Each structure stands twice: as structure tokens, then as C-alpha cells.
Amino acid sequence: MKLLVILIGLCSVCLSCQTHTGQTEPQYIKELTEAKKITLPIDENSYYHSRYMFQFEEGENELLVFQNTEKGTHKIIVFDIENQKVFKEIPINRGGPNGVSRLNGCYPFFDSRTFLLFQNSVSRTSVYTDQGKIKKNYSTRRSDGAFAINIVTSNLYNPCFIKDSILYLANDDVHQRMKKGDWQRAHLFRALDLRTEKQWNLPLVYPLVFNMEVKNPSAGYEYSYDFNHKANVLACSFCGYDSIMVTDDMKNVRWYNGKSRYLKTLRPIVGESADGFEWIGKQQQSAEYWHFMYDKYRDVYYRFAKMPCELGPGEYPLDDPKAREFSVIVFDKDFNIIGETKFPGNKYFYKMSFVGRDGLYISENNLANPEFDEDKLVFACFKLEDLKDK
């Protein structure tokens, strides 16, 4: 029996090693430099923050979808990025046959005339037109055993994507009372066939570093991802884990070094006993990885890293520190680190960013920014350039 246990342990170690790629040391040969700013107008009925924001192209137009459902507003704004103006506004009906309940994400459904809207409260995804009509509803309700309650959304950090008429979404199989074995049953992604309406879980689950019991709120299990249609690659970044998970068949994964040179080694904080507010405050001030995105124009990937910080005067545990510094790690198409640029606090709102034709856009709508204006959406556009000799 002891021999069997030893053999199983050795096999597990070997399998774990096989999933990680051999890499050279990061080569910091690129940097992000500011090239320009754009200013998008919003009125008094619009809010200056949203985590539901997506860039797309329609013919010659480069457009930005901005879901505006904060502070009592209920609409989708589509901006013309090049001309820095509103392209169209789409009201979201609250009731009736075309009503949308608690909108938790929108996504352009191939053009600016149709959108996918995600509604958690009724477990539904709707195809919605710019005329305020629902063309079709898809049920996203699950009943597959231990993880029957599911939240489906599409936002900046967890964008849905469509491939061969199949809609792929992030799952939310994690809860606050996880047992060790639950992590390897908690599926990261889910698929919905838009033709047959069949849905299923992908076999991608949490890595073994999450194999521990959780009795309290925890951090680090959240993840951000993006899909590279050109290479048919899905890349996933965990907030509390240095490595990047990559798959090109939605089954088998390989791991790449994704560590920020400005941070110590990160591992998920799970199973830690702490008072709710104490834990939230600690999490808000701790380092972690955030947004992960693919840049199809330059064939690179970006990973945002939040630097550790302290809450400022008047800030509470539920607040995200306004003075937080962050960096953006740049990977080439083969997931080799080729650059990392650090950004100051009190200027940028890193939680709002998107990739455009001209570069990586990062919001300046930080409330601590001396130039902050609640009537504008301001984005700085950063180009990827060769690192200059210092």
C-alpha cells in the first residue's frame, strides 16, 4: 500500500511537470508609451464607470460598446472611437415582452444592430436589437449536480466569445464553502450551442494549487481570459497565481511564466480565517493580477498586475484604493514575456481598458486624478515600442 501511494504521488508530480513549458528568462525589450488621448462624451444621465465595455469593428468604423446601467441609468452607448462621439444609444427596457432583468453584461453580436444581453436573475441570455426588441432568448439555467446555481456574465475581464456558432462563457462554480475535492469539479468555462441550445461544461478546471478547503471568503480564484481567434488559443490568468494557463483544444492545458518583475510570488489566499471586513480590506490592499487581454492588431497579450498599497484617508475596506500603482506585462504570441511597464497611481483607472487599432487604451477616470471630469470618458492610448536605452 505504501508503495502504491508513493507511485501515485510520483505520477502526480510528473503529470504536473509536463503541463509547464520550459522558458527562457523574460526579455524586456518592449515598453508601452503614451501616444494620444481620446475623450468620449457622456451626459448627466450616464455614469463614468462600467466593467461592461467592448471594442469591435463594423466596416471602416471602430466602435466601443459601453453598458451604462449604474446610478439609475439603463442603456447601452455605442461610441465612434475615431471621431470621439456617440454613434448610437440603445435603451434597455425594464419590463414588458422586451424587458431585461438585471443586466449583467452585453456583447456585440457581430454588428451594432444586435447584442447579446446577459441576465443573472432569470438565468437568461437574450439577443437584443438596437430597436429595443428581443429576437431570441436562451436559457442558461443549470441543474448538473453540486454546482446547480450559476452566474453567467460577460465583462471586461471575462468576455464571452463565439466560435463556430458556439458561445463560450466563464462559469462561476466557486462558493465560500469549498472542500478540497470541489476545485477539480469546478469548471472554468461553459459552452452554449446557439443553434441547438444545448449547453455543457468544458473539462477545464482549477489547477491543483487550489486544492484546499475554504471556510471563509477567499481571494485569488477569480480569473480573466481572452480568446485569440487567429491562433485558436484560449489564455487564462488567475488573480492569485503567477502562471498563465493556455489551451488550444479546450481540454489540454500548458502553463507559462506570467510573473510580474515587481511582485513577489503570488499564490491564492484560500482557507484563511478572517472577519468579513478585515478580509475585504486585506484583499483590497494586496497585490494580485487583474485584466488579461489579447491584442489582435499587434499579436501580443497584456496582463495587468496590481501593486500592493494601503487605503488612503477616508477610504473604506469596500473601496478600491485610488492611489494604487499597477503594471502591464506584455507577452509575445508564444507567451514569452517581452516587456513590463509600470504606471503611477492617482491617474489611471486600470479597471477600464480596451485594445484598439491604435494601441492599448487605459481610462483616466480615476476619482483621484486632478483632471477627472465626470462628464467625460477619457482614455490614454499606449503604443508598444522598442525599449529605449536608459
CORBELUR-V269358 format. One line per field, one symbol per residue. ss: DSSP state (a for helix, b for strand, c for the rest). burial: # if it has 16 or more other C-alpha atoms within 10 Angstrom, else .. A space follows every 10 residues. Layout:
# CORBELUR-V269358
ss = ???
burial = ???
This chain:
# CORBELUR-V269358
ss = caaaaaaaaa aaaaaaaacb cccccccccb bbbbbbbbbb bccccccccc ccbbbbbbcc bbbbbbbbcc ccccbbbbbb ccccbbbbbb bccccccccc ccbbbbbbbb bccbbbbbbc cccbbbbbbc cccbbbbbbc cccccccccc cccbcccbcc bbbccbbbbb ccccccccca aaaaacbcbb bbbcccccbb bcccbccaaa ccccccccbc ccbbbbbbcc ccbbbbbbcc cccbbbbccc cccbbbcccc ccccccccbc cccccaaaaa aaaaaccbbb bbbbbccccb bbbbbbcccc cccccccccc cccccbbbbb bcccccbbbb bbbcccccbb bbbbbbccbb bbbccccccc cccccbbbbb bbbbbbcccc
burial = .......... .........# .....#.#.# ###....### ##...##### #######... .########. ...####### #....##..# .##......# #.#######. .#.####### ..######## .###...#.# #.....#..# ########## ##...##### ####...#.. .######### ###.....#. ##.###...# #.######## ########.. ...####### #######... ..######## ..#..##### #.......## #####.#### ######...# ########## #.....#..# ########## #.#.###### ###.###### #######.## #########. .#.####### ####......
